[in-house]
Amino acid sequence: MAVTTLLVVSGLLMLTWSLAVPAWEASDEPDHWQYAAYMHDHGSLPPYDLAHLEANEPPLYYALLSPIANDQAPPVRDIVTNAKGQSYYPGYPRLFYPSAHDLTDNWRLHLGRIVTIGISLLTVFFAFLAGTEATKRRTTGLLAGMLVGLLPAFSFRGMTVSPDALLAMFCALTTYLIVRMMRRGFSWRLGIAIGVVAGGAFLSKITGIVILVGAATAIALDRSIPWSQRIRHMTPLALAGVVASPWLLYNQLTYGDPLARGPLYSTFKDVIQPHPLFSTYFIDQFPVTLAITSIGDFGWSDVGMSPLLYGIYGILLSVVVVGIYVAARQQPQVRKLFIVIGVLFCAAMVTIVGINLTIQQPQGRYLLTVIPALAIAGAIGLEATPGWRRHSRAATAGLGLILTALQIIVLTTVILA
């Protein structure tokens, strides 16, 4: 019953976010919708150019949304130019003209948001399953689900028309399968499932391929079998490439690049902001912005919370980190799992740093590939907090109430204010 309550609360919060945030006022939402609408109208992928800014993204999410993505008038930017020729948004941080009848005028977009919420609730459920599988305790699963579903950044992203939601769902499912493999042993059926589901993550967003690093690490750490057998067990992971091969081949034939990166450098020169690896950018601006946006960053990545709210979440994070350290020292049975999660996190960070070498985007959404795995580690860490296990039900319920209350505060003081 507790997991049902978690899903209901998480779903209601995301639905509230969806109603509170006007249509199109989420990062790149118009461009994501345009991709899906193009697939509906033309039955093909859009060309990657200035008129279709998201066309380099894998197509799976847009294909799911395409049946409803039609007959939607494009949004009109609420922008004016003064006598000096300077343009500005009078309703900033709102970028588009508000509609007096948002729900009816933009009902297809709001329906797309509801579909996205359904996908995001699966992410919460798979995080619950993975946490439960990790320790065989439902409370661990509930904590993992809470740390995902009640995080402001996830609730906002989880209702936004964006492939990030489908990416998170496939990565959560893959994480569950990896934990299951570590707990119950490798089987070819499980290995094939991991490869296929990881392929779904890759077809949702390119960064989804990072999840395979966790699967390969889990197999490599199985010291009960020789290396030759471990390598054979990794072969099903190649199915991820097979699943994604039609899209990769399309890109190669169309753009001469399987990931369609060429047009980014030739057409979108204005978004290129190189940062050398050893520049001060990666010391000061990058880590702070990444941390803030991983907790909560809304609108067009220009609406944040108060320092006090970030501080509260920072304290909770500190407790989790200390708990993970304690669990790693006191519970040898979780160390292998922590290694897998740590390697997966490092792989995701390498990807984010790689992106920021070319484009300045230190955004927490790039960590959605590892959020479910990090939530498992966090849940185990919380249960290692002194006295937690003796009062696990009350402590878990109390944390759920705190996280829910914090989200309501964020909604009322940041979004609805």
Steps between C-alpha positions, in 0.01 A plus 500: 500500500788736577637486144151581370494805726840605369386470139179692569682782682772519235241498223291773665808717547599463134141572393507813717825605334340440160204723583711767671752535217331658196528331162840537332663649811735209553846472350486423124140374527387667173787339309433156648132533410591611148706180454204281595262704285731468199501121541121503514458724195774355279551147628875552507775658707543878472813642335764625740519874431415837653129432456519169692741551787439165672516284187832347604327329794411129474136453391342257748332751734376711211357196326302418816365854512440546127140363491379799703753760383302671224268795442690702760561867422865598551562719804560872456786652695407786733788718386509874428759737361554843653592825325870413522446175312552287810278193535374374834228286655256717700360194677839343577563224605192420291607494134167455319172686490278358774175338392181585685386143432826310525353155566257515208717695254799273561321180598711276279820621664348448845394151392861441395607609846260249657646223284846610615387488863393139448847419368660675798289304749647183349843644582397538865361145504813346348713691752285344772550152351875553469535621858293209630708254296825651631431420866183286489336768715197692376601800708818533293288494186265763640789725592653460153164581342461808721846631421404486131131586493503777762803687368391840356724469196350161417140612555549795266682298234263210551201697373675699226467399136857381458680169431667533842202322659526195274877493549456492878241224476716270286805568721297420813384172345855416390625581850244261647611224262866562588428479874294185442791346310739586783270351762383187316780432256540538126265332254494539124136608513590773748804606298289527184238703687768742624636546147156561347383740773831690487436532126170665589687744723736583214207553260349738756811716533858445392632526856295191589780279367687578825280248684691219327809596699318397817394168349851421375650592838255274684593206277873574531478494881363144507812324629325164524568436131812540282556808287429313179151421622445853625587634155249259343237625743558852370414408141123550541569864585579550130127466436471864601680589179281264301185664638634846412652400165212620274530853637880493491494380138250772409731766644802356321321502166344844556774694678810285459512456878315230702429751780416791268760723662618667180218755465558614858839641408411625152154649566476588870819697544333731752461220757865396489675617817827307536644454847843334532502215749736681736326838480359672809150430363522140622615615844249769590199535270455140381471310833281762669256525210488123457420452869229768503330375185508142629284610796265741329519731200181591317352692210755546225780413743468851639268455799666380819413455864603712796842441660318374810325223308822398327662498842236264642546258213875534545468393864291198399760413237777525759316256728462261207869520409608432858259208515645354179848521653380324816321230299809437286709450814257290698321297229744307277208355303417839347852601403487335158173676426649831611796444266263446206303813591821700545636391161165582339500845660856565383406395145207741505726779626751432222214536252386829654854638503541391139186691401621810682831497320301619197166634628442670833227280650579401861145371545387244754267336247806324359517302825159339437686194374634438852233657724334159569836342586599792722162475672570136588834595654330786682227273635755252633693790649194636680427159649857493631432818698515417874158406630331498159448126476337486845237746385509434126129541430467823692827637364407414141153653537647808666749554218219460247298769676800734513582456130134546404472814714815642344358448152179676596708789633696512173177502298341776705803725551676457166255390231168646618642809667 
